[in-house]
Amino acid sequence: MDLHFGDSKPTDEERAAVDALLGPPDSSWEGADRDEMRAADLRCARGGHAARDRRDQLLPGLHAINDRVGWISEGALDYLCRRLTVPPAEAYGVATFYAMFSVRPRPATVLHVCTDLACAAAGASELCAGIESRLSPGSGVAVQRGPCLGLCERAPAALAIKAGDPVRTAVSAPATVPEAVLAASAPDSAPEEPAAATAVPQAGDPSLTLLRRVGVVDPASLDDYRAHGGYTALRRAFELGPAGVIREVTDSGLVGRGGAAFPTGRKWQATASQPDRPHHVVCNADESEPGTFKDRVLMEGDPYALVEAMTIAGYATGAHRGYLYLRGEYPRATRRMRHALDQARARGLLGDDVLGQGYAFDIEIRRGAGAYICGEETALFNSIEGRRGEPRSKPPFPVEKGLFGKPTVENNVETLVNVLPILTMGAPAYAAIGTERSTGPKLFCVSGSVERPGIYELPFGATLGELLALAGVREGLRAVLLGGAAGGFVRPDELDIPLTFEGTREAGTTLGSGVVMAFDDTVPLPRLLLRIAEFFRDESCGQCVPCRVGTVRQEEALNRIVDRTGAAAADDIALLREVGRAMRDASICGLGQTAWNAVESAIDRLGAYE
């Protein structure tokens, strides 16, 4: 390993931020004062595996600096690299990979304004223009237009982050110019966010399964959670044993709710059967698909359910440590989950002896930093390990070699929370919900041109029209986007599509993670498609040529045809099809493989450029 450090030094504040995370340095090799450590340092230097094993602290270290100061200087990066024995060039590549970090000086306060699909349809451009006119370059606030903030039910949205000790955040949604400016200028004075139940129009409905506690229990109270059935499923898991839990999950027919729809029981069984140790459980809470916010609502409104579900997954698969990879743009969900983990440890529900059963399990939160690609499981593993969030080639699959090269089971929040009713009601009763091939309840994120945007829980098999009727679709409906930016559009005369994995496939579209975005005839469809192309261009990790080049070519072609028709547009549409096929066939991961889906469906089903 060739370590080349520069001459820049960290400020006292930057040093304190890193030391608060890692503890004080043990030697001058790690950046301690040379005069105090000289005698010991002349005798030995720590390195090898002991140093490399700390590489996974790189992302938390970058967060620590960015949270305290607002950006990452060369001196701060060098100091962090000395502490972790990481080459500065590699750490720079990691720091510049994530949208929430900056390696250039910027104000301590950054106002992130969402310009993605739901917010764009709700007037994000006008909001940004108004904010930028009020916040001059000398205002001490940097305005950053960016992708989805996961607040689609309250579009348009803005998130203010003010660096310091502690870092302060404020959400403005639905945002107005005065409210967003107030959130940026004085985060502590901004109005408090509404309760998570406001995102659940069905809140309080006793027929709900996954959302039944949201808006009913106090999300901070472990006692309230247990009074409403909490930890019944974990006790049942200990009665069944690991093999019995996996059998129940398999018999229930539960499949992944993140879009891939892989059978959860098979994944758990494959991980549990691996002789290599240790095993890991990873919860993917980095939902960054435009239009997706269900995992945020679950973590904010029912955090202990996720703690319990991850513990069950660990018990079933032989894991003793879990990692919750939580989206960096979700400050309230992060606070709620940290509190839930602390309470669970204090009450013996996490730690060396869970519920007195002799089983040890604990969960660590790792914050993402603004990278859609980290929703791909192997990119997420690389991110946790302190590397750029780039997908890995498969095989080997994560159940064989996942996080830290060990067998790993990875599920998203919604998938894991489904395990609780499976164990409490039994696999046959759970499988009776929905359809034969798509069992159980499903959460749908409804936003756009509807009267009641939010999270809806319906059994698989309900139609798109029934869902939109619940949400109150507005007149003049022009198109519905299923599955988010990586999904596909359907026409208003196709609302009888059953919302199942097989039903949407047969209809030539995709269910994805459950995104349903309605757009009326006031929304300019060509501009919407261009925004989708810009999103994929920005979020491509750049590792493979088909995606790195194809997303750029797609955006360029859409830019040319936004205001053009006829032969010129026809030529660009032909180019789009060719580029789209190349991305779909040759990209290394799902981002490039699906980057053309929405544009293709808009051209073929909606006649977007006719």
Buried (B, 14 or more C-beta within 10 A) or exposed (E): EEBEBEEEBBBEBBBEBBBEBBEEBBBBBBBBEEEEBEEBBEEEBEEEEEBBEBBBBBBBBBBBBBBBBBBBBBBBBBBBBBBBBBBBEBBBEBBBBBBBBBBEEBBBBBBBBBBBBBBBBBBBBEBBEBBBEBBEEEBEBBBBBBBBBBBBBBBBBBBBBBBBEEBBBBBBBBBBBEBBBBBBBBBEEBEEBEBBBBBBBBBEEEEBBBBBBBBBBEBBBBEBBBEBBBBBBBEBBBEBEBEBBBBBBBBBBBBBBBBBBEBBBBBBBBBBEBEEEEBBBBBBBBBBBBBBBBBBBBBBBBBBBBBBBBBBBBBBBBBBBBBBBBBBBBBBBBBBBBBBBEBBBEBEBBBEEBBEEEBEBBBEBBBBBBBBBBBBBBBBBBBBBBBBBBBBEEEEBBBBBBBBEBBBBBBBBBBBBBBBBBBBBBBEEBBEBBBEBBBBBBBBBBBBBBEEBBBBBBBBBBBBBBBBEBBBBBEEBBBBBBBBBBBBBBBBEBBEBBBBBBBBEEBEBBBBBBBBBBBBEEBEBBEBBBBBBBBBBEBBBEBBEBBBBBBBBBBBBBEBBBEEEEEEBEBBBEBBBEBBBBBBEBBBBBBBBBBBBBBBBBBEBBEBBE
